[in-house]
Amino acid sequence: MSKSAINIYRGLSIYKVKNSKNWQMRVWDRKRKKYVTRSTGEASSIEAKKVAVEYGLTLLQTERLVETEFTFKHYAIKFLNQSRQRVAKQERSEGYYKSSLWAIQNEDWGLVREFGDKDVRKLRTVDYQNYIDRLSEKRPDVTASTKNTLMAAFRNVLKVARDEGVIDVIPSTPRTKQRDNPRPFFRFAPLVAKSDDAYKKLIATADAMANEHVEVRGLPVTHELYDLILFIVHSFVRPTTTELYALRHNDVVVADDPKRLILTVRNGKTGYRAANTMEAAVSVYQRICERYPDASGEDFLFLPDYANRTTASKIIQRQFHALLKRAEIETDIFTGKNHTLYSLRHTAICMRIILSGGKVNIYNLAKNAGTSVDQIERFYAKHLPLSREMAENLQAFAD
């Protein structure tokens, strides 16, 4: 565009090109999502403005504006407000709200950018599919998981419109097929030979680093890291600021028959839940109480001196990375993926499936881990080798 461009209003301007006596106009076509350029046929800027405005109005008349109360944006705002209220009531997790907000308001290719002024009564499957096709062409790096997040947000917005009686049916939105990759975890006997037991090597190295007073960025590695590892593996909690690092003494009850901890996860990834641990978590908790004898009920279990839980999380992450490096188990050789603290949670779930000899109740395991049976089957169970015990369990008959 020439430097002589004159903006009339947003999305409409006139300009001159070299060696042309007449003004050109540049108009944003909202229906086709692109700018339209053409000659005004006028040499006078005053007359050219009149032609451009008239053409712009013609485009607006052909697309017919939708009343605000029927627009997608109207119901998107309602959905987000409802979601925020459900988070406050602990009916939904903060992560759920944030992912919905991101999908709806992403400035580059969010749902409001695409469907904001569209009439929800006229949205069809083809409209959503065309959006996904354009997104795939524009951003080929967008994953199946991201597309499914967009799909869920799109449907949730239209559910609000349906619940208010504006539409009767939500258009079909085919789910993008995801490739289920196995989660990296620390291999343990009998999955591997005892000499190759990565989990035993991990805890042995953690113990050695604490005994040697190894420092990471000026902070000593203590047996608190050792206990944190055991706690995750025997409680299934996520190593996040909303789960593991959010646990306080008031969230822990020691129970008997069988010996276990009952944990209250106040605002985890899937919201509120109460969960049982394995017996070994009881010994860990007893050591925590001995380590911090003056702790009050609202003190955190791990690194309670750090009020900022993100800081506490980063300290543990750095120490854990140093531990992996020293133990030479940074990568899971079976999946080719790097180990993280999350690998401990994956190890916990896999241990229950394998060490129970196929007898573990998958529903109970999913409930305690704050996940679903589908997730456990997709990411854990189907990638584990079959065992003799599992075969016996399959062929068992009632007494």
Beta strands, then each sheet from edge to edge (+ up, - down):
strand 1: 6-9
strand 2: 12-15
strand 3: 24-29
strand 4: 34-39
strand 5: 215-216
strand 6: 219-220
strand 7: 252-255
strand 8: 260-268
strand 9: 271-276
strand 10: 331-332
strand 11: 337-338
sheet 1: 1+ 2- 3+ 4-
sheet 2: 5+ 6-
sheet 3: 7+ 8- 9+
sheet 4: 10+ 11-
end
